[in-house]
Amino acid sequence: MINSPVAVRYADALYFEALSSGNIDAVTSDLAQLKELLLNNDDFATFVSSLALSASDRIAVINALAKKGAGLNRLTQGLLVVLANNRRLNQLEAVVEVVERRIMEANGELEVRVEYAVSITDAIRKSLLSTLEKLTGRKIVLKEFVNESLLGGMKVFVDSMLYDLSLRGKFDRLKMELSK
């Protein structure tokens, strides 16, 4: 989770404009496409993070990308141009995350990050989802990761809270108690 006040301002502007103009689905699709590019295309990630290009060169690349079949909504393309003009294109990933969070909140969803020591079965996943939904009163979207250093159990990150149910966490707490 990236917390950047700058990204929040741009993201909120995009989100509320997309919502009020009825373009939220198109913008959501565009942002998913951009996120995929950021994660899987090193050239695009370098382009976004580099400050070496001038604003006009960056805008030319963005316009070419939009024309070349990326099919970006005018709001998304406008965001990219504004970010490029203001030399803030490196905030794109954070902007995408904030907009995703806004959309999830509007849909009554909550993203929960879970780290497991080993992959879990579908039955355990369903049970975990059910428990988390009862506790939070919201629909849960799981972001799952395997972290073998946990040794056993899991860590659950809900909003800013960490629930450490791992064997590693228990050992660390026991070590602290014994060292007192």
Secondary structure as the mmCIF struct_conf table of DSSP 4:
data_model
#
loop_
_struct_conf.conf_type_id
_struct_conf.id
_struct_conf.beg_label_comp_id
_struct_conf.beg_label_asym_id
_struct_conf.beg_label_seq_id
_struct_conf.end_label_comp_id
_struct_conf.end_label_asym_id
_struct_conf.end_label_seq_id
HELX_RH_AL_P HELX_RH_AL_P1 PRO A 5 SER A 21
TURN_TY1_P TURN_TY1_P1 GLY A 22 GLY A 22
HELX_RH_AL_P HELX_RH_AL_P2 ILE A 24 ASN A 40
HELX_RH_AL_P HELX_RH_AL_P3 ASP A 42 SER A 49
BEND BEND1 LEU A 53 LEU A 53
HELX_RH_AL_P HELX_RH_AL_P4 ALA A 55 LEU A 65
HELX_RH_PI_P HELX_RH_PI_P1 ALA A 66 ALA A 70
HELX_RH_AL_P HELX_RH_AL_P5 ARG A 74 ASN A 85
TURN_TY1_P TURN_TY1_P2 ASN A 86 ARG A 87
HELX_RH_3T_P HELX_RH_3T_P1 LEU A 89 GLN A 91
HELX_RH_AL_P HELX_RH_AL_P6 LEU A 92 ALA A 106
TURN_TY1_P TURN_TY1_P3 ASN A 107 GLY A 108
STRN STRN1 GLU A 109 TYR A 116
BEND BEND2 ALA A 117 VAL A 118
HELX_RH_AL_P HELX_RH_AL_P7 ASP A 122 THR A 136
BEND BEND3 GLY A 137 ARG A 138
STRN STRN2 LYS A 139 VAL A 146
HELX_RH_3T_P HELX_RH_3T_P2 GLU A 148 LEU A 150
BEND BEND4 GLY A 152 GLY A 153
STRN STRN3 MET A 154 VAL A 158
TURN_TY1_P TURN_TY1_P4 ASP A 159 SER A 160
STRN STRN4 MET A 161 ASP A 164
BEND BEND5 SER A 166 SER A 166
HELX_RH_AL_P HELX_RH_AL_P8 LEU A 167 SER A 179
#
